[in-house]
Amino acid sequence: MKLWAQMLWALLSGPGRRRGGIRGLAFSSWQSHPPLAGLLSPTGLVSHWTRVFEKRGIPEARESSEYIVAHVLGAKTFQSLKPVLWTQPLTPQQLQCIQVLCSRRLQRVPVQYILGEWDFRGLSLKMLPPVFIPRPETEELVEWVLEEVAQRPNVVEAQGGPLILEVGCGSGAISLSLLSQLPQVSPLYIPCLTLVRLGVIRTVPPFGPSHISLLEAREGKDRIVSSPAWSQPLTLIPICLGRSWPERKKLLSISLLFWWGMLVIGPGISQHSVSHHLFLGQSQVIAVDKEEAAINLTYENAQRLRLQDRIQIIPFDVTSVGSWTHLLPWGPMDLIVSNPPYIFHHDMEQLAPEIRSYEDPVALDGGEEGMDIITHILTLAPQFLKDSGSIFLEVEPRHPELVSNWLQSHPDLCLNLVAVRRDFCGRPRFLHVQRSGP
């Protein structure tokens, strides 16, 4: 009885009351007397840690405790657990894992980083610090883009789907969510050496015909057949994406008269430019970010969701003079979408500790008026957009007026703010800017 009293005191006191907390006293006792661990259930743990979090001023105390307990039990949410498990005794290992994870939450680590994954529009994405955590509002931005694409059937009919550029891909949430909802058809593979001869694609020295991969399409699923000598990370430079669909169809019909040639490719802009072949007749995304951690995480999530064949992930700094020329070979885009850094610099110190201490400030700080990256995107957009192409931005509620004024002062860009949409809290949060001229 004395032993149980010590364990209970340690549990209720939470970590920090004595050196080692529960881990130092209680868990060593539970390991020695495992039957006592059965007195603690998921419901009891949620209630306990909710009280601890509330006492320590942790926001969303109950939600945090429920997510952590559910995660340890192999579920996404506490509500998705079978009711019979709510009162079932936990094992010492489960109790220890919950203790460790809840201790991290007491340090104000975001739940998304603690769990290592998070859902975005039904997609389970890997999460790693300091890559920006996608917010619920951004799901509304994706929904707006999908609505816009649905209203442009000519894009889907003419080329099988839109070509989209995302600036600042972070975890890949926007790009991968769009790809999961946009049209996908089996690509048509053709003799790429023929396309080189026709000038549709080009190679970049020092690589030549010895660096090849043979591509096949079987039953709508792509596969790459290559020998060990051809296994280097290389990327096709798809110049043909900039051509009109009728022109591409003509070139394709001509090329099909030739023999199967070699896929001549140039050095990849990034080892994570995951597609090694030419996309025709399906939606695609070019995702860029200047942070290596974001590039790597988007690549991992693309593989996790089996969308790697429809996305190009490229290191790119939108503020770097001349760097935009690296994107020109991908051809004019139908859409540009971005959730850029837009927080006013003087507001950074007011952010919650979860954001200020763990997420990359580069993905948050938009400069004096939160417009630094926004104006860079708008300045470069005419270089990449097709005629009547669109830009969709998530912004701070003070930005619609600032962006409108800025565009009016830069008429040479031929960009117009055509729509502003409010988020689920009623704040003006999303902008639709459209190119109106050459």
N, C-alpha and C positions, 0 to 999 in steps of 0.2 A: 504493500500500500504506500509505503514511503517512496518507493521508486516511482510509482505512477504519479504521485503528487509532484515530484521533481520534474517529471516529463511534462505534465500539464502546465506547470508554472513556466517552463521554458518555452512551450508552444505559444501560450497566451501572451507572453512578454514580447515575442517577436525577436528578430535578429538585432544585435546591438546592445541588449541589456547586459549581456556578459560575453566575454570573449568566446568566439566560436558559435554563439547563438544556439539555435536548435541543432545545427549540424554538429557542434562540439559536444553537447550533452544528450539531447533527446534522441538523435539518430543513433548514437553509439549504444544507448539503452535499448532502442527498438531492435537493433540488430542482435542484441543479446537475448531479448525476449520478444520474438516476432509476433506471438499471439496478441500482444497489446496493440499492435498496429491496426488490428481489425476494428478497434473502437472509433477510428476516424474514417469518415465517409466523404465522397466528393461534395455533397451538400454541406457537410460540416466544415470542410476546408474552404469552400467558397465563402461561407459566412464569416469564418475566422479572418481570412485574408482581406475580405471587404472591410471589416472593422479596422484591421491594421493599416490598410491603405488610406482609409478615411482619416484616421488619427494622424497619419503622416502627411496629409494634404495631397495625396496622389489623385489626379483627376480620373474620372470614370473608374472609380474604385471597384464597383461590382463587375463591370464589364471586363476589367483587367483580370480579376481573379477567376472569372468564369472562363475566359479564353485560355488562361494558363492551365487550369485544372483539366479542361476539355482536351487541350493539346497533349498533355501527359497521358491521357486515356485514349488517345488516338482519334479524337473527333475534332471537327472544325469549330463547333460551338457547343456550349453546355446543353442547349435545348435539343441538339441533335443526338445526345446520348440517350440510350434506352432508359426509360424510367427505372427499370429494375437495378440499373447501375448507380443511381443517385445515392442510394443508401448502402451500397456494397462496400465492405472494408477494403481499404487500399493497402498495397504491399509496402514494406519499408522502402523499397527502391522508388516506388511512385511518390511516396511522401518526401523522400530526399530530393527527388527531381523537382517537385513543386516548390520546395523550400528554396532551392537554388534559383529557380526562375523568378520566384516572387522577390527574392533578395535583389535581383537585378532591376525589377520594377521599382523597388524602393530607392534605387539609385537614379530613377527617372529615365531609364532606358525605355524607348518606345516598345509597345507590345509587339509591333511588327518585326522589330529586330530580335526580340526575345524568342519569338516563335520561329523566326527564320523564313517565314512565308506569309503571304496575305492574298486575299481574293480581290480581284478587280474585274467587275462585270462578268463574274462567273469563271474567270481564269485564275488558277492558283499560281502565283508568281513567287519566286524566291526573293527574299529580302536580305540585304546585307548593308551594314553601315559602311560609309556615310552616304550611300546613294539615296537620293530623295525618295520619300515614301509617297506613293500616289494617294491623293485625297478623293473622297466621295464626289466632290464637285467636278473633278476631272472626268468622271463617268458621264456627266451631262455634256461635256465638250465632245466626247466620242460619239454620243448619241446624236448631237447636232450634225457632225460630219457625216454620219451614216445617212441621216435624213437628206442632206444635201446631195450625196451621191445617188440616192434613190430618185431624186428629182432630175437627175441628168442621165436618163437612159441611153442617150446617144454615146456617152463615154463607155458604158458597159457593152453596148452593142458593137461599137466600132473597134474597140481594142480589148475587150474581155474584162475590163476593170480599170480603175484609176491608178495612176502613178503618183504616189504621195511622198512628200519629204517631211520628216519630223525633225525639228531642231530641238536638241536637248532631250534625248530619249530616256535618260535615267535608267529605270528598271526595265524599260521596254513596254510599259503598261499600255500606252496609247497605241503604239504601232502594232503590237501583237493583238490587242483587242480589235482594232480595225481589221486586221487581216483575218481574224477568226470569223468575222461577220461579212466580209466582202467576197465577191465571186472568186471561185477557184475552179479552173478547168485544167485539163492535162496540157502541159506545154508541148509545142511541136518542135522537135529537135531536127536540125538540118545540118548538112555539111558545112562546118564552120570555116574550113579552109576556103570553100567557095565564097562565103560571105566576106572573107578577107579580100579575095580577088575582086569582088564586086564593090568593095569600099564600104560595106555596111558596118564591119567592125575592123579594128586595127590592133596591131600588137605594139608592145612597148619594149624597146631594147632593155636589157641584153637577152631577153627570152626569145626563143624562136620555135620552130616546128617540133623540136625535140621534147618540149614540155607540153604534153597533151593529156587529155582525158577523153575517153569515149563515153558518151551519154546515151542512155536508152530510156524510153518511156514504155512501161508495160502495165496495162490495166489501170492507167491513170496514176501510177505511182512511179516517182523518179528513182533511179539508182545510178550510181557512178561506178564504172568499171575501169580500174586503172592498175597498172603494174607498180611495184614498189618504187621504181625509178621515177614515177610520175606523182609521187605522193606529197610534193611540196605544196605549201599554202599559196595558191595562185588565184587570180581573179580575172574573169573576163571583163573587158571594157566594152559595155553594150552601147556602142554609138548608135545602133539602129533604133534605140528607144526614142531618139529625138525625131525620127522620121514619122510621117503620117502613116496610118494603118494601111490605106490603099497602096502606098509605095512599098511598105513592108510585104504586103501580100504578093505584089508583083515580083519582088526580089525572091520571095520564098518559092513561088511557082517556078521561077527560072532555076533556082538553086537545086530544086528537087530533080532536075534533069541531069545533074552531075552525080558523080560517085561520092560515096561517103568520104569526106576528107578529115583532116586533123583539126582538133579544136585548138586554135592558136591563142594563147592567152598571155597577158602581161603580168608584171609583178603586182601583187595586191596592195591596195592602199592600206589595208589592215589585215592581219592574220585572221580577224574575225569577220572579214567580208565572206560570209559563209556560203554564198552561192557561187558555184564555179561554172555556171552555164547561163545560157540566154533565156530570158523569160519572154514568152509571147502569149497573149491571150489569157492573162489572169492579173488580178490585182497585185500590186507590189508596193513595198515601202522602202525608202532609203532613210535609215535612221542614223542621225549624227549626234555626237556629244564630244566635248573636249576632255572629259575626265575618263581616265583609263578604267576606273572602277565601274563606271556606268556602262562603258563599252563591253566590259567583260560580263557584267550582270545581264545586260540585254541579250548577249550571245547565249548565255546559259539558259535564260528563260525561253528564248526562241527554240532551242533544242528541247527543252522540257515540254514545250507545247507542240513540237514537231512542225514548226512554222519556219524553220531555218532556210528552207528552199525558196521562200518568198520575200526575204528581207536581206538587204545589204546594210551592214553596220560599219560605219566609217568614223574614225577620229576626225573631228572638225571643230575649229574654233571660229565661231561666227564673227568674232571681233578682230580676228587676225587679218591684216591687210593682204589681199591676194590669195588667201586660202580658199576662197569660194571657187576659184578656177578648177579645183580638184573635182568639183561636183558637176561641172558642165558636161563631161562626157555622158552622164546618165540621161541627158536629154531634158526637155522642158517638162515640168510637173503639172499635173492637174490641180493638185492641192498642196498647200503647206500648212502644217498644223504644229502648234507648239504650246506648251505650258512653261513659259520662260521664267527666269527669276524676275519677280515683279514687286517685291517688298521694298518700300521706301527705306533708304539706308538708316534714317534716324529711328525707324520702327524696329530695327533688328534686335535691339536690347530688350524690347518688350515681349519678345517671343517666349513661349513656354520653355522650360529647361529641356524637355524632351526634344524640342526642335533646335534650340540654340546650342546645346551641348553635343548632339549626336549627328544631326544631318549636316551635309556639306553646305557651308554658307554660300559657296559659289552658286549653288542651285536655288538660292533664296534671295540674295541681295541684288536688287535691280538698280542700285545707284541712288542718287539724290532724290529723284522723283520716280524711281522704280521703272524708268523707261530705257535704261541703257541697252539691254539686249533686245527689247521690243523694237527700238528704232533701227538697230543693226539688221534685224530680220526684215523689216519693211524696206530698208534701203537695198538689200540684196534680192528681195523677192522678184522684181522685174527681170532679173537675170535668169531666173529659173522657171517662172510661171509661163504657162501657155496663155494665149489670148483668152480673156475672161476667166482665167484661173483664180482660185480663191485662197485666202489665208484665214485660218481659224486660230484664234488666240484666247487663252485664259489669262485674265488680267485682274488687277486690283480694282475695286469699285470706283476709285477716283480716276481711272485711266480712260474710260470712253471719251470723255471731253478732251483730255490731254492728247489722245491719239488723233481724234478728229481735227484738232487745231494743228497738230504736227503735220498731218497729211495735207491740209490746206496750204501750209507753208512750203510744201514740197510737191508742187503740181507736176514737175518733170517725171515723177515716179509713176504717174497715171494710175494711182491707187485710190479707191474710194471706200470709206466706211459705209457699208450698206445695211448692216443690222447689228443690234446689240441684244443679247439675251441675258435674262436674269437667272441666277442659280436657285436652288430649292429654298433658300432663305430670303429670296426676293431682292438680292443685291445684283447690280449690273456686273456680270462676271465674264461674259464671253463676247468676242468681237468677230464679225465676219467682214473681212476686207477683200475687195475684188479688183482685179486688174481690168482697166477699162480701155486701154489703148496699146499701141505697139511698144 
